[in-house]
Amino acid sequence: MRRVDRIFVLDEGRLIEEGSHAELFAAEPASRYAQMYRLQADQYEHGRPARLPGPTRPPASEPA
């Protein structure tokens, strides 16, 4: 992923972030891409299953 020109991060079909690896990591800790990248790296390093923190948006039954 670090070698691509642009990364597009989707959440339930909606574009939530876009940029290069460096740009998205610079936006940490708010960057969803950085969260997902670190979770995956941690899984490889420690052999633990990756889990994302709670939902990124309220359930459909609640107003946004």
Secondary structure as a PSIPRED ss2 file (coil, helix, strand):
# PSIPRED VFORMAT (PSIPRED V4.0)

   1 M C   1.000  0.000  0.000
   2 R C   1.000  0.000  0.000
   3 R C   1.000  0.000  0.000
   4 V C   1.000  0.000  0.000
   5 D C   1.000  0.000  0.000
   6 R C   1.000  0.000  0.000
   7 I E   0.000  0.000  1.000
   8 F E   0.000  0.000  1.000
   9 V E   0.000  0.000  1.000
  10 L E   0.000  0.000  1.000
  11 D E   0.000  0.000  1.000
  12 E C   1.000  0.000  0.000
  13 G C   1.000  0.000  0.000
  14 R E   0.000  0.000  1.000
  15 L E   0.000  0.000  1.000
  16 I E   0.000  0.000  1.000
  17 E E   0.000  0.000  1.000
  18 E E   0.000  0.000  1.000
  19 G E   0.000  0.000  1.000
  20 S C   1.000  0.000  0.000
  21 H H   0.000  1.000  0.000
  22 A H   0.000  1.000  0.000
  23 E H   0.000  1.000  0.000
  24 L H   0.000  1.000  0.000
  25 F H   0.000  1.000  0.000
  26 A H   0.000  1.000  0.000
  27 A C   1.000  0.000  0.000
  28 E C   1.000  0.000  0.000
  29 P C   1.000  0.000  0.000
  30 A C   1.000  0.000  0.000
  31 S C   1.000  0.000  0.000
  32 R H   0.000  1.000  0.000
  33 Y H   0.000  1.000  0.000
  34 A H   0.000  1.000  0.000
  35 Q H   0.000  1.000  0.000
  36 M H   0.000  1.000  0.000
  37 Y H   0.000  1.000  0.000
  38 R H   0.000  1.000  0.000
  39 L H   0.000  1.000  0.000
  40 Q H   0.000  1.000  0.000
  41 A H   0.000  1.000  0.000
  42 D H   0.000  1.000  0.000
  43 Q H   0.000  1.000  0.000
  44 Y H   0.000  1.000  0.000
  45 E H   0.000  1.000  0.000
  46 H H   0.000  1.000  0.000
  47 G C   1.000  0.000  0.000
  48 R C   1.000  0.000  0.000
  49 P C   1.000  0.000  0.000
  50 A C   1.000  0.000  0.000
  51 R C   1.000  0.000  0.000
  52 L C   1.000  0.000  0.000
  53 P C   1.000  0.000  0.000
  54 G C   1.000  0.000  0.000
  55 P C   1.000  0.000  0.000
  56 T C   1.000  0.000  0.000
  57 R C   1.000  0.000  0.000
  58 P C   1.000  0.000  0.000
  59 P C   1.000  0.000  0.000
  60 A C   1.000  0.000  0.000
  61 S C   1.000  0.000  0.000
  62 E C   1.000  0.000  0.000
  63 P C   1.000  0.000  0.000
  64 A C   1.000  0.000  0.000
